[in-house]
Amino acid sequence: MTTKSKTQQAAKAKTKSPRPSKAAKPAQTKATTPSIRTDALRRMLLERRQEVMKEIDELIGHRLSDDAQQLVDSVPDVGDQALLDSQRGRDISILEMRNRMRQSIDEALVRLDEGNYGICSDCGVEISEKRLKAVPFARRCVACQSKEELLEKIEQEEEQTS
C-alpha cells in the first residue's frame, strides 16, 4: 500500500466515524439522573434499615436485662407476673413488627438492584419520593394503595355480614 492510499483511508475513516451529536448529551444526563435517584433511594433505605436494626437491638437488650432483673428479684406475686407477661408479649409483638419492617426494607433493596424499586407494582407509575420517604418499602403508589385498602375494607365488610 502506498503512502497516498494510507492517507486516503485515514481520511475516509475520519469522515465515517460518528461525531457526537447534541442528542447524545441529554441521553448521558438522563442516564446519570436515575443513578442519582437510585443512590439517594439506596442511602435512604440503608439509613432506615440501620434505624430499625438499632430498635431491634435495643428491644433485645431491654428484654435480656429484664430477664436478668427477674432472676435477681424474689418470686413475684400474681399481679407482677401478669404485668411482666403483658410487657413481654408487647415487646415480642414490637420485635416481630420491626423484623418484618427490616425484611421489607431488605426486599426493597433487592428490588432497587433489579431496577423495580420505586415503581408501582399495579400501574407501573413512578412512586413519589415523598411516599417512599414515609414508607420506604412501598410497592404501590398512593392511588393504587388506596384502591387496594378500599377493596380489602369492602371484602372484610362482606365477610362480617355473611
DSSP file with accessible surface (Angstrom, degrees, kcal/mol):
  #  RESIDUE AA STRUCTURE BP1 BP2  ACC     N-H-->O    O-->H-N    N-H-->O    O-->H-N    TCO  KAPPA ALPHA  PHI   PSI    X-CA   Y-CA   Z-CA
    1    1 A M              0   0  149      0, 0.0     2,-0.1     0, 0.0     0, 0.0   0.000 360.0 360.0 360.0 139.3    0.0    0.0    0.0
    2    2 A T     >  -     0   0   90      1,-0.1     4,-1.9     4,-0.0     5,-0.2  -0.385 360.0-112.7 -86.8 166.3    1.3    3.4   -0.9
    3    3 A T  H  > S+     0   0  113      1,-0.2     4,-2.1     2,-0.2     5,-0.2   0.882 117.4  55.5 -64.8 -34.7    1.5    6.4    1.4
    4    4 A K  H  > S+     0   0  147      1,-0.2     4,-2.2     2,-0.2    -1,-0.2   0.922 107.7  47.3 -65.9 -42.5   -1.1    8.1   -0.6
    5    5 A S  H  > S+     0   0   28      1,-0.2     4,-2.3     2,-0.2    -1,-0.2   0.871 110.4  53.2 -70.1 -32.7   -3.7    5.3   -0.2
    6    6 A K  H  X S+     0   0  126     -4,-1.9     4,-2.2     2,-0.2    -1,-0.2   0.915 109.6  48.6 -65.4 -41.2   -3.0    5.1    3.5
    7    7 A T  H  X S+     0   0   91     -4,-2.1     4,-2.2     2,-0.2    -2,-0.2   0.908 110.9  50.3 -65.2 -39.8   -3.7    8.8    3.8
    8    8 A Q  H  X S+     0   0  104     -4,-2.2     4,-2.3     2,-0.2    -2,-0.2   0.907 110.6  49.5 -65.8 -41.3   -6.9    8.4    1.8
    9    9 A Q  H  X S+     0   0  109     -4,-2.3     4,-2.4     2,-0.2    -1,-0.2   0.902 110.2  50.4 -65.0 -39.1   -8.1    5.6    4.0
   10   10 A A  H  X S+     0   0   52     -4,-2.2     4,-2.0     1,-0.2    -2,-0.2   0.907 110.4  49.9 -66.0 -38.3   -7.4    7.5    7.1
   11   11 A A  H  X S+     0   0   53     -4,-2.2     4,-1.8     1,-0.2    -2,-0.2   0.906 111.1  49.1 -66.8 -40.2   -9.3   10.5    5.7
   12   12 A K  H  X S+     0   0  128     -4,-2.3     4,-2.1     1,-0.2    -2,-0.2   0.900 109.2  52.7 -65.2 -39.9  -12.3    8.2    4.9
   13   13 A A  H  X S+     0   0   59     -4,-2.4     4,-1.6     1,-0.2    -1,-0.2   0.890 108.2  51.3 -64.1 -37.3  -12.2    6.7    8.4
   14   14 A K  H  < S+     0   0  161     -4,-2.0    -1,-0.2     1,-0.2    -2,-0.2   0.900 112.0  45.5 -66.7 -39.6  -12.3   10.1   10.0
   15   15 A T  H  < S+     0   0  109     -4,-1.8    -2,-0.2     1,-0.2    -1,-0.2   0.830 114.1  49.2 -74.3 -28.4  -15.3   11.1    7.9
   16   16 A K  H  < S+     0   0  165     -4,-2.1    -1,-0.2    -5,-0.2    -2,-0.2   0.754  86.8  98.5 -81.2 -24.9  -17.1    7.8    8.6
   17   17 A S  S  < S-     0   0   64     -4,-1.6     2,-0.1    -5,-0.2    -4,-0.0  -0.447  84.7-110.9 -67.0 133.6  -16.6    7.9   12.3
   18   18 A P        -     0   0  123      0, 0.0    -1,-0.1     0, 0.0    -2,-0.1  -0.416  26.5-138.7 -68.3 136.6  -19.7    9.2   14.0
   19   19 A R        -     0   0  209     -2,-0.1     2,-0.2    -4,-0.1    -4,-0.0  -0.715  31.3 -96.7 -89.9 146.6  -19.4   12.6   15.6
   20   20 A P        -     0   0  121      0, 0.0     2,-0.2     0, 0.0    -1,-0.1  -0.459  46.0-149.0 -64.9 125.0  -21.0   13.1   19.0
   21   21 A S    >>  -     0   0   65     -2,-0.2     3,-0.8     1,-0.1     4,-0.7  -0.495  23.7-112.6 -91.9 167.4  -24.4   14.7   18.3
   22   22 A K  T 34 S+     0   0  191      1,-0.2     3,-0.4     2,-0.2    -1,-0.1   0.809 116.2  62.3 -67.6 -26.9  -26.3   17.1   20.5
   23   23 A A  T 3> S+     0   0   77      1,-0.2     4,-1.1     2,-0.2    -1,-0.2   0.786  94.5  62.5 -69.9 -25.0  -28.9   14.4   21.1
   24   24 A A  H <> S+     0   0   39     -3,-0.8     4,-1.6     1,-0.2    -1,-0.2   0.848  94.7  60.9 -70.3 -32.6  -26.3   12.2   22.8
   25   25 A K  H  X S+     0   0  146     -4,-0.7     4,-2.0    -3,-0.4     3,-0.3   0.946 102.2  48.6 -64.9 -45.9  -25.6   14.7   25.6
   26   26 A P  H  > S+     0   0   72      0, 0.0     4,-2.6     0, 0.0    -1,-0.2   0.891 108.2  56.6 -61.8 -32.7  -29.1   14.7   27.0
   27   27 A A  H  X S+     0   0   58     -4,-1.1     4,-2.2     1,-0.2    -2,-0.2   0.896 105.9  50.7 -64.1 -36.5  -29.1   10.9   27.0
   28   28 A Q  H  X S+     0   0  129     -4,-1.6     4,-1.6    -3,-0.3    -1,-0.2   0.926 111.8  45.8 -67.2 -41.7  -26.0   10.9   29.1
   29   29 A T  H  X S+     0   0   85     -4,-2.0     4,-1.8     1,-0.2    -2,-0.2   0.873 111.5  53.1 -69.6 -33.1  -27.5   13.3   31.7
   30   30 A K  H  < S+     0   0  160     -4,-2.6    -1,-0.2    -5,-0.2    -2,-0.2   0.898 106.9  52.7 -65.1 -38.4  -30.7   11.2   31.6
   31   31 A A  H  X S+     0   0   69     -4,-2.2     4,-0.9     1,-0.2    -1,-0.2   0.854 110.8  46.6 -66.6 -33.4  -28.6    8.1   32.4
   32   32 A T  H  X S+     0   0   71     -4,-1.6     4,-2.2     2,-0.2    -1,-0.2   0.817 101.7  66.3 -79.2 -27.5  -27.0    9.8   35.4
   33   33 A T  H  X S+     0   0   85     -4,-1.8     4,-2.5     1,-0.2     5,-0.2   0.945 101.4  46.5 -60.8 -49.0  -30.3   11.1   36.8
   34   34 A P  H  > S+     0   0   71      0, 0.0     4,-3.3     0, 0.0    -1,-0.2   0.892 111.9  52.1 -61.6 -34.8  -31.7    7.6   37.6
   35   35 A S  H  X S+     0   0   54     -4,-0.9     4,-2.7     2,-0.2    -2,-0.2   0.886 108.7  50.2 -69.7 -33.5  -28.4    6.6   39.2
   36   36 A I  H  X S+     0   0  111     -4,-2.2     4,-2.4     2,-0.2    -1,-0.2   0.941 114.4  44.7 -64.3 -45.4  -28.5    9.8   41.3
   37   37 A R  H  X S+     0   0   39     -4,-2.5     4,-2.9     2,-0.2     5,-0.2   0.930 113.6  50.6 -62.7 -43.7  -32.1    8.9   42.3
   38   38 A T  H  X S+     0   0   43     -4,-3.3     4,-2.9     1,-0.2    -2,-0.2   0.921 110.7  48.6 -61.2 -44.1  -31.1    5.2   42.9
   39   39 A D  H  X S+     0   0   84     -4,-2.7     4,-2.5     2,-0.2    -1,-0.2   0.915 112.6  48.2 -63.1 -42.1  -28.1    6.3   45.1
   40   40 A A  H  X S+     0   0   35     -4,-2.4     4,-2.4     2,-0.2    -2,-0.2   0.917 113.6  47.1 -64.7 -42.1  -30.4    8.6   47.1
   41   41 A L  H  X S+     0   0    3     -4,-2.9     4,-2.8     2,-0.2    -2,-0.2   0.909 111.8  50.4 -66.5 -40.5  -33.0    5.8   47.5
   42   42 A R  H  X S+     0   0   73     -4,-2.9     4,-2.8    -5,-0.2     5,-0.2   0.938 111.0  49.1 -62.2 -44.8  -30.4    3.3   48.5
   43   43 A R  H  X S+     0   0  139     -4,-2.5     4,-2.5     1,-0.2    -2,-0.2   0.929 111.9  49.3 -59.9 -44.0  -29.0    5.7   51.1
   44   44 A M  H  X S+     0   0   33     -4,-2.4     4,-2.4     1,-0.2    -2,-0.2   0.926 112.6  47.1 -62.3 -45.1  -32.5    6.3   52.4
   45   45 A L  H  X S+     0   0    0     -4,-2.8     4,-2.7     1,-0.2    -2,-0.2   0.917 112.7  48.7 -63.9 -43.0  -33.2    2.6   52.6
   46   46 A L  H  X S+     0   0   85     -4,-2.8     4,-2.3     2,-0.2    -1,-0.2   0.892 111.3  49.9 -66.9 -37.6  -29.9    1.8   54.3
   47   47 A E  H  X S+     0   0  103     -4,-2.5     4,-2.1    -5,-0.2    -1,-0.2   0.929 112.9  46.7 -64.3 -43.8  -30.4    4.6   56.9
   48   48 A R  H  X S+     0   0   61     -4,-2.4     4,-2.4     1,-0.2    -2,-0.2   0.907 111.3  51.9 -65.0 -39.2  -33.9    3.3   57.7
   49   49 A R  H  X S+     0   0   71     -4,-2.7     4,-2.7     1,-0.2    -1,-0.2   0.913 108.4  51.5 -62.9 -41.2  -32.6   -0.3   57.9
   50   50 A Q  H  X S+     0   0  143     -4,-2.3     4,-2.2     1,-0.2    -1,-0.2   0.912 109.3  50.3 -63.4 -40.4  -30.0    0.9   60.3
   51   51 A E  H  X S+     0   0   98     -4,-2.1     4,-2.2     2,-0.2    -2,-0.2   0.924 111.8  47.7 -61.5 -44.8  -32.6    2.6   62.5
   52   52 A V  H  X S+     0   0    0     -4,-2.4     4,-2.5     1,-0.2    -2,-0.2   0.919 110.8  50.7 -64.7 -41.9  -34.8   -0.5   62.6
   53   53 A M  H  X S+     0   0   54     -4,-2.7     4,-2.7     1,-0.2    -1,-0.2   0.894 108.9  52.1 -64.3 -36.6  -31.8   -2.7   63.5
   54   54 A K  H  X S+     0   0  131     -4,-2.2     4,-2.5     2,-0.2    -1,-0.2   0.924 109.7  49.3 -64.1 -42.3  -30.9   -0.3   66.3
   55   55 A E  H  X S+     0   0   55     -4,-2.2     4,-2.5     2,-0.2    -2,-0.2   0.909 111.4  49.6 -62.2 -41.7  -34.5   -0.6   67.6
   56   56 A I  H  X S+     0   0   14     -4,-2.5     4,-2.6     2,-0.2     5,-0.2   0.937 111.1  49.0 -63.0 -46.1  -34.3   -4.4   67.4
   57   57 A D  H  X S+     0   0  101     -4,-2.7     4,-2.8     1,-0.2    -2,-0.2   0.903 111.6  49.5 -60.7 -41.4  -31.0   -4.4   69.3
   58   58 A E  H  X S+     0   0  114     -4,-2.5     4,-2.9     2,-0.2    -1,-0.2   0.907 110.9  49.3 -64.8 -41.1  -32.4   -2.1   72.0
   59   59 A L  H  X S+     0   0   30     -4,-2.5     4,-2.5     2,-0.2    -2,-0.2   0.919 113.2  46.4 -64.0 -42.0  -35.5   -4.3   72.4
   60   60 A I  H  X S+     0   0   75     -4,-2.6     4,-2.6     2,-0.2    -2,-0.2   0.934 113.9  48.4 -66.2 -43.3  -33.4   -7.4   72.7
   61   61 A G  H  X S+     0   0   37     -4,-2.8     4,-2.3    -5,-0.2    -2,-0.2   0.915 112.6  48.6 -62.7 -41.3  -31.1   -5.7   75.1
   62   62 A H  H  X S+     0   0   86     -4,-2.9     4,-2.2     1,-0.2    -1,-0.2   0.918 111.6  50.1 -64.0 -41.7  -34.0   -4.5   77.2
   63   63 A R  H  X S+     0   0   68     -4,-2.5     4,-2.2     1,-0.2    -2,-0.2   0.916 110.8  48.7 -64.0 -43.2  -35.6   -7.9   77.2
   64   64 A L  H  X S+     0   0  110     -4,-2.6     4,-2.2     1,-0.2    -1,-0.2   0.905 111.3  49.3 -66.0 -38.8  -32.4   -9.5   78.3
   65   65 A S  H  X S+     0   0   64     -4,-2.3     4,-2.3     1,-0.2    -1,-0.2   0.875 109.9  52.2 -68.7 -35.1  -31.9   -7.0   81.1
   66   66 A D  H  X S+     0   0   48     -4,-2.2     4,-2.3     2,-0.2    -2,-0.2   0.908 109.2  49.7 -63.8 -41.7  -35.5   -7.6   82.3
   67   67 A D  H  X S+     0   0   51     -4,-2.2     4,-1.6     2,-0.2    -2,-0.2   0.909 111.3  48.7 -63.8 -40.3  -34.9  -11.3   82.4
   68   68 A A  H  X S+     0   0   55     -4,-2.2     4,-1.4     1,-0.2    -2,-0.2   0.909 110.9  50.8 -65.7 -40.0  -31.8  -10.8   84.4
   69   69 A Q  H  X S+     0   0  103     -4,-2.3     4,-2.3     1,-0.2    -2,-0.2   0.892 106.5  54.8 -64.4 -38.7  -33.6   -8.5   86.8
   70   70 A Q  H  < S+     0   0   48     -4,-2.3    -1,-0.2     1,-0.2    -2,-0.2   0.881 104.9  53.5 -64.3 -35.6  -36.4  -11.0   87.3
   71   71 A L  H  < S+     0   0  154     -4,-1.6    -1,-0.2     1,-0.2    -2,-0.2   0.861 109.5  49.1 -65.8 -33.7  -33.8  -13.7   88.3
   72   72 A V  H  < S+     0   0  113     -4,-1.4    -2,-0.2    -5,-0.1    -1,-0.2   0.891 100.6  77.8 -71.3 -41.5  -32.5  -11.3   90.9
   73   73 A D  S  < S-     0   0   90     -4,-2.3     0, 0.0    -5,-0.1     0, 0.0  -0.303  87.8-113.0 -67.0 153.7  -36.0  -10.5   92.3
   74   74 A S        -     0   0  105      1,-0.2    -1,-0.1    -2,-0.0    -2,-0.0  -0.137  63.6 -49.3 -73.1-176.6  -37.7  -12.9   94.6
   75   75 A V        -     0   0  135      1,-0.1    -1,-0.2    -4,-0.0     2,-0.1  -0.327  66.8-132.5 -59.5 119.1  -40.8  -14.7   93.4
   76   76 A P        -     0   0   40      0, 0.0    -1,-0.1     0, 0.0    -6,-0.0  -0.407  19.1-112.9 -74.4 153.3  -43.2  -12.1   92.0
   77   77 A D     >  -     0   0   97     -2,-0.1     4,-2.5     1,-0.1     5,-0.2  -0.214  37.9 -92.5 -76.2 176.5  -46.8  -12.0   93.1
   78   78 A V  H  > S+     0   0  127      1,-0.2     4,-2.5     2,-0.2     5,-0.2   0.897 125.1  50.1 -59.9 -42.1  -49.6  -12.8   90.6
   79   79 A G  H  > S+     0   0   47      2,-0.2     4,-2.2     1,-0.2    -1,-0.2   0.923 112.1  46.8 -65.0 -44.3  -50.1   -9.1   89.6
   80   80 A D  H  > S+     0   0   87      2,-0.2     4,-2.6     1,-0.2    -1,-0.2   0.908 112.5  50.5 -63.7 -40.7  -46.4   -8.5   89.0
   81   81 A Q  H  X S+     0   0   56     -4,-2.5     4,-2.6     2,-0.2    -2,-0.2   0.913 109.5  50.6 -64.4 -40.6  -46.2  -11.7   87.0
   82   82 A A  H  X S+     0   0   58     -4,-2.5     4,-2.4    -5,-0.2    -1,-0.2   0.911 111.1  49.1 -63.5 -40.8  -49.2  -10.7   84.9
   83   83 A L  H  X S+     0   0   95     -4,-2.2     4,-2.6     2,-0.2    -2,-0.2   0.929 111.4  49.0 -64.3 -44.5  -47.6   -7.3   84.2
   84   84 A L  H  X S+     0   0   41     -4,-2.6     4,-2.6     1,-0.2    -2,-0.2   0.913 111.5  49.6 -61.0 -43.2  -44.3   -8.9   83.2
   85   85 A D  H  X S+     0   0   83     -4,-2.6     4,-2.4     2,-0.2    -1,-0.2   0.906 111.2  49.5 -62.6 -41.4  -46.1  -11.3   80.9
   86   86 A S  H  X S+     0   0   82     -4,-2.4     4,-2.3     2,-0.2    -2,-0.2   0.921 112.0  47.7 -63.6 -44.4  -48.1   -8.5   79.3
   87   87 A Q  H  X S+     0   0   65     -4,-2.6     4,-2.9     2,-0.2    -2,-0.2   0.902 111.1  51.4 -64.8 -39.3  -44.9   -6.4   78.8
   88   88 A R  H  X S+     0   0   47     -4,-2.6     4,-2.7     2,-0.2    -1,-0.2   0.922 109.5  49.9 -63.5 -43.5  -43.1   -9.4   77.3
   89   89 A G  H  X S+     0   0   35     -4,-2.4     4,-2.3     2,-0.2    -2,-0.2   0.919 112.4  47.6 -60.8 -42.3  -46.0  -10.0   74.9
   90   90 A R  H  X S+     0   0  128     -4,-2.3     4,-2.6     2,-0.2     5,-0.2   0.936 112.2  49.3 -64.3 -45.3  -45.9   -6.4   73.8
   91   91 A D  H  X S+     0   0    8     -4,-2.9     4,-2.7     1,-0.2    -2,-0.2   0.901 110.9  49.9 -61.8 -40.7  -42.1   -6.4   73.4
   92   92 A I  H  X S+     0   0   66     -4,-2.7     4,-2.7     2,-0.2    -1,-0.2   0.921 110.5  50.1 -65.3 -41.3  -42.3   -9.6   71.3
   93   93 A S  H  X S+     0   0   62     -4,-2.3     4,-2.3     2,-0.2    -2,-0.2   0.926 112.5  46.8 -62.2 -44.0  -45.0   -8.0   69.1
   94   94 A I  H  X S+     0   0   47     -4,-2.6     4,-2.7     2,-0.2     5,-0.2   0.922 111.6  51.7 -63.9 -42.0  -42.9   -4.9   68.6
   95   95 A L  H  X S+     0   0   47     -4,-2.7     4,-2.4    -5,-0.2    -2,-0.2   0.916 110.0  48.9 -61.3 -42.9  -39.9   -7.0   67.8
   96   96 A E  H  X S+     0   0  102     -4,-2.7     4,-2.4     2,-0.2    -1,-0.2   0.907 111.1  50.3 -63.9 -41.1  -41.8   -9.0   65.2
   97   97 A M  H  X S+     0   0   89     -4,-2.3     4,-2.2     2,-0.2    -2,-0.2   0.926 111.8  47.4 -63.2 -44.3  -43.1   -5.8   63.6
   98   98 A R  H  X S+     0   0   62     -4,-2.7     4,-2.5     1,-0.2    -1,-0.2   0.890 111.4  51.2 -64.9 -38.1  -39.6   -4.3   63.4
   99   99 A N  H  X S+     0   0   62     -4,-2.4     4,-2.5    -5,-0.2    -1,-0.2   0.904 109.3  49.9 -67.4 -39.2  -38.2   -7.6   62.0
  100  100 A R  H  X S+     0   0  134     -4,-2.4     4,-2.4     2,-0.2    -2,-0.2   0.902 110.8  51.0 -63.3 -38.3  -41.0   -7.6   59.3
  101  101 A M  H  X S+     0   0   38     -4,-2.2     4,-2.4     2,-0.2    -2,-0.2   0.923 109.2  50.3 -64.6 -41.8  -40.0   -4.0   58.5
  102  102 A R  H  X S+     0   0   47     -4,-2.5     4,-2.6     1,-0.2    -2,-0.2   0.930 110.7  49.5 -61.4 -42.8  -36.4   -5.0   58.2
  103  103 A Q  H  X S+     0   0   85     -4,-2.5     4,-2.5     1,-0.2    -1,-0.2   0.908 109.9  51.2 -63.0 -40.2  -37.3   -7.8   55.9
  104  104 A S  H  X S+     0   0   32     -4,-2.4     4,-2.2     2,-0.2    -1,-0.2   0.890 110.3  49.1 -64.6 -38.7  -39.4   -5.4   53.8
  105  105 A I  H  X S+     0   0    0     -4,-2.4     4,-2.4     2,-0.2    -2,-0.2   0.914 109.7  51.7 -67.1 -41.0  -36.5   -3.0   53.5
  106  106 A D  H  X S+     0   0   42     -4,-2.6     4,-1.8     1,-0.2    -2,-0.2   0.917 110.6  48.5 -60.2 -42.2  -34.2   -5.9   52.5
  107  107 A E  H  X S+     0   0   95     -4,-2.5     4,-2.6     1,-0.2    -1,-0.2   0.892 109.1  53.4 -64.4 -38.3  -36.7   -6.8   49.8
  108  108 A A  H  X S+     0   0    0     -4,-2.2     4,-2.4     1,-0.2    -2,-0.2   0.895 106.4  52.7 -63.9 -38.1  -36.8   -3.2   48.7
  109  109 A L  H  X S+     0   0   21     -4,-2.4     4,-2.1     2,-0.2    -1,-0.2   0.898 109.0  49.6 -64.2 -38.2  -33.0   -3.1   48.4
  110  110 A V  H  X S+     0   0   74     -4,-1.8     4,-2.0     2,-0.2    -2,-0.2   0.936 110.8  49.4 -64.6 -44.7  -33.2   -6.2   46.2
  111  111 A R  H  X>S+     0   0   25     -4,-2.6     5,-2.6     1,-0.2     6,-1.2   0.880 108.5  54.5 -62.0 -35.0  -35.9   -4.5   44.0
  112  112 A L  H ><5S+     0   0   12     -4,-2.4     3,-0.7     4,-0.2    -1,-0.2   0.929 108.2  48.1 -63.7 -44.3  -33.7   -1.5   43.8
  113  113 A D  H 3<5S+     0   0  108     -4,-2.1    -1,-0.2     1,-0.2    -2,-0.2   0.851 112.7  49.2 -63.7 -33.6  -30.8   -3.6   42.5
  114  114 A E  H 3<5S-     0   0  124     -4,-2.0    -1,-0.2    -5,-0.1    -2,-0.2   0.600 116.4-115.5 -80.3 -13.7  -33.2   -5.2   40.0
  115  115 A G  T <<5S+     0   0   48     -4,-0.9    -3,-0.2    -3,-0.7    -2,-0.1   0.595  90.7 103.9  89.6  11.6  -34.5   -1.8   38.9
  116  116 A N    > < +     0   0   85     -5,-2.6     3,-1.2    -6,-0.2    -4,-0.2   0.518  46.7 111.3-100.7  -9.1  -38.1   -2.3   40.1
  117  117 A Y  T 3  S+     0   0    9     -6,-1.2     3,-0.1     1,-0.2    22,-0.1  -0.443  78.7  21.7 -73.1 139.1  -37.9   -0.2   43.2
  118  118 A G  T 3  S+     0   0    1     20,-0.4     9,-3.3     1,-0.3     2,-0.5   0.549  97.8 110.2  84.9   8.7  -40.0    3.0   43.3
  119  119 A I  B <  S-A  126   0A  76     -3,-1.2    -1,-0.3     7,-0.3     7,-0.2  -0.969  76.3-112.2-119.2 128.6  -42.3    1.7   40.5
  120  120 A C     >  -     0   0    3      5,-3.2     4,-1.3    -2,-0.5    20,-0.3  -0.365  16.6-147.3 -60.9 129.8  -45.9    0.9   41.4
  121  121 A S  T  4 S+     0   0   75     18,-2.8    -1,-0.2     1,-0.1    19,-0.1   0.706  94.7  43.7 -72.6 -18.6  -46.5   -2.8   41.0
  122  122 A D  T  4 S+     0   0   87     17,-0.3    -1,-0.1     3,-0.1    18,-0.1   0.916 131.3  12.4 -90.8 -53.1  -50.1   -2.2   39.9
  123  123 A C  T  4 S-     0   0   67      2,-0.1    -2,-0.1    18,-0.0     3,-0.1   0.583  90.2-125.0-107.2 -11.1  -50.0    0.7   37.4
  124  124 A G     <  +     0   0   50     -4,-1.3     2,-0.2     1,-0.3    -3,-0.1   0.522  60.8 140.6  81.2   5.3  -46.3    1.0   36.7
  125  125 A V        -     0   0   83     -6,-0.1    -5,-3.2     1,-0.1    -1,-0.3  -0.514  62.9 -98.3 -80.3 149.5  -46.1    4.7   37.6
  126  126 A E  B     -A  119   0A 124     -7,-0.2     2,-0.3    -2,-0.2    -7,-0.3  -0.502  38.6-124.4 -68.3 129.3  -43.1    6.0   39.5
  127  127 A I        -     0   0    1     -9,-3.3    14,-0.1    -2,-0.3    -1,-0.1  -0.583  33.0-104.7 -75.7 136.6  -43.9    6.2   43.2
  128  128 A S     >  -     0   0   63     -2,-0.3     4,-2.1     1,-0.1     5,-0.2  -0.239  17.2-126.6 -64.7 148.9  -43.3    9.7   44.6
  129  129 A E  H  > S+     0   0   77      1,-0.2     4,-2.3     2,-0.2     5,-0.2   0.854 110.5  60.4 -63.2 -33.6  -40.2   10.3   46.7
  130  130 A K  H  > S+     0   0  179      1,-0.2     4,-1.7     2,-0.2    -1,-0.2   0.926 107.3  44.6 -60.6 -43.9  -42.4   11.7   49.4
  131  131 A R  H  > S+     0   0   43      1,-0.2     4,-3.5     2,-0.2    -1,-0.2   0.913 111.6  52.6 -67.1 -41.5  -44.2    8.4   49.7
  132  132 A L  H  < S+     0   0    0     -4,-2.1    -1,-0.2     1,-0.2    -2,-0.2   0.842 108.0  51.5 -66.0 -30.8  -41.0    6.4   49.6
  133  133 A K  H  < S+     0   0  145     -4,-2.3    -1,-0.2    -5,-0.2    -2,-0.2   0.893 115.5  41.8 -69.9 -37.9  -39.6    8.5   52.5
  134  134 A A  H  < S+     0   0   80     -4,-1.7    -2,-0.2     1,-0.3    -1,-0.2   0.910 135.7  17.2 -73.1 -44.3  -42.8    7.9   54.5
  135  135 A V  S >< S-     0   0   45     -4,-3.5     3,-2.2    -5,-0.1    -1,-0.3  -0.797  71.9-174.5-130.0  86.9  -43.0    4.2   53.6
  136  136 A P  T 3  S+     0   0    6      0, 0.0    -1,-0.1     0, 0.0   -18,-0.1   0.734  84.2  48.7 -60.9 -20.5  -39.6    3.1   52.2
  137  137 A F  T 3  S+     0   0   57    -20,-0.1    -5,-0.1   -19,-0.0   -30,-0.0   0.182  79.2 145.5-105.2  19.3  -40.8   -0.3   51.2
  138  138 A A    <   -     0   0    5     -3,-2.2   -20,-0.4    -7,-0.2   -11,-0.1  -0.288  28.4-174.4 -60.5 137.1  -43.9    0.8   49.4
  139  139 A R        +     0   0  113      2,-0.1   -18,-2.8   -22,-0.1     2,-0.3   0.507  66.7  49.9-104.9 -13.7  -44.9   -1.3   46.4
  140  140 A R  S    S-     0   0   57    -20,-0.3    -1,-0.1   -19,-0.1   -20,-0.1  -0.941  81.7-113.8-127.9 153.1  -47.8    0.8   45.2
  141  141 A C     >  -     0   0   18     -2,-0.3     4,-2.6     1,-0.1     5,-0.2  -0.250  45.3 -97.7 -71.7 169.8  -48.4    4.5   44.5
  142  142 A V  H  > S+     0   0   82      1,-0.2     4,-2.6     2,-0.2     5,-0.2   0.916 122.7  50.6 -59.5 -44.3  -50.8    6.3   46.8
  143  143 A A  H  > S+     0   0   58      1,-0.2     4,-2.1     2,-0.2    -1,-0.2   0.942 113.9  42.8 -62.1 -47.3  -53.7    5.9   44.4
  144  144 A C  H  > S+     0   0   10      2,-0.2     4,-2.4     1,-0.2    -1,-0.2   0.875 113.6  52.3 -68.6 -36.3  -53.3    2.2   43.9
  145  145 A Q  H  X S+     0   0   41     -4,-2.6     4,-2.7     2,-0.2    -1,-0.2   0.913 108.7  51.0 -65.3 -40.2  -52.7    1.6   47.6
  146  146 A S  H  X S+     0   0   65     -4,-2.6     4,-2.3    -5,-0.2    -2,-0.2   0.916 110.6  48.8 -62.3 -42.7  -55.9    3.5   48.4
  147  147 A K  H  X S+     0   0  135     -4,-2.1     4,-2.5     2,-0.2    -2,-0.2   0.921 111.3  50.0 -61.6 -43.8  -57.8    1.3   45.9
  148  148 A E  H  X S+     0   0   55     -4,-2.4     4,-2.4     1,-0.2    -2,-0.2   0.920 111.5  47.5 -62.2 -44.7  -56.3   -1.8   47.5
  149  149 A E  H  X S+     0   0  105     -4,-2.7     4,-2.4     2,-0.2    -1,-0.2   0.887 111.1  51.7 -65.6 -37.0  -57.2   -0.8   51.0
  150  150 A L  H  X S+     0   0  105     -4,-2.3     4,-2.5     2,-0.2    -2,-0.2   0.926 110.1  48.8 -64.6 -43.3  -60.8    0.1   49.9
  151  151 A L  H  X S+     0   0   93     -4,-2.5     4,-2.5     1,-0.2    -2,-0.2   0.909 111.3  49.9 -62.4 -41.7  -61.2   -3.3   48.3
  152  152 A E  H  X S+     0   0   85     -4,-2.4     4,-2.4     2,-0.2    -1,-0.2   0.909 110.4  50.3 -63.3 -40.3  -59.9   -5.0   51.5
  153  153 A K  H  X S+     0   0  118     -4,-2.4     4,-2.4     2,-0.2    -2,-0.2   0.919 110.6  48.9 -64.0 -43.3  -62.3   -3.0   53.6
  154  154 A I  H  X S+     0   0   67     -4,-2.5     4,-2.4     1,-0.2    -2,-0.2   0.923 111.4  50.0 -62.6 -43.8  -65.2   -4.0   51.3
  155  155 A E  H  X S+     0   0  109     -4,-2.5     4,-2.2     1,-0.2    -2,-0.2   0.906 110.4  49.9 -62.6 -40.9  -64.2   -7.6   51.5
  156  156 A Q  H  X S+     0   0  112     -4,-2.4     4,-2.1     1,-0.2    -1,-0.2   0.909 110.8  49.3 -64.8 -40.3  -64.0   -7.5   55.3
  157  157 A E  H  X S+     0   0   98     -4,-2.4     4,-1.9     1,-0.2    -2,-0.2   0.893 110.5  50.7 -65.9 -38.7  -67.4   -5.9   55.5
  158  158 A E  H  X S+     0   0  112     -4,-2.4     4,-1.2     1,-0.2    -1,-0.2   0.896 110.4  49.7 -65.2 -38.5  -68.9   -8.6   53.2
  159  159 A E  H  < S+     0   0  143     -4,-2.2    -2,-0.2     1,-0.2    -1,-0.2   0.877 110.4  50.3 -67.5 -36.5  -67.3  -11.3   55.4
  160  160 A Q  H  < S+     0   0  158     -4,-2.1    -1,-0.2     1,-0.2    -2,-0.2   0.845 112.5  45.9 -72.0 -32.2  -68.8   -9.8   58.5
  161  161 A T  H  <        0   0  120     -4,-1.9    -1,-0.2    -5,-0.2    -2,-0.2   0.679 360.0 360.0 -82.7 -17.0  -72.3   -9.6   57.0
  162  162 A S     <        0   0  132     -4,-1.2    -3,-0.0    -5,-0.2    -4,-0.0  -0.362 360.0 360.0 -77.2 360.0  -72.2  -13.1   55.6
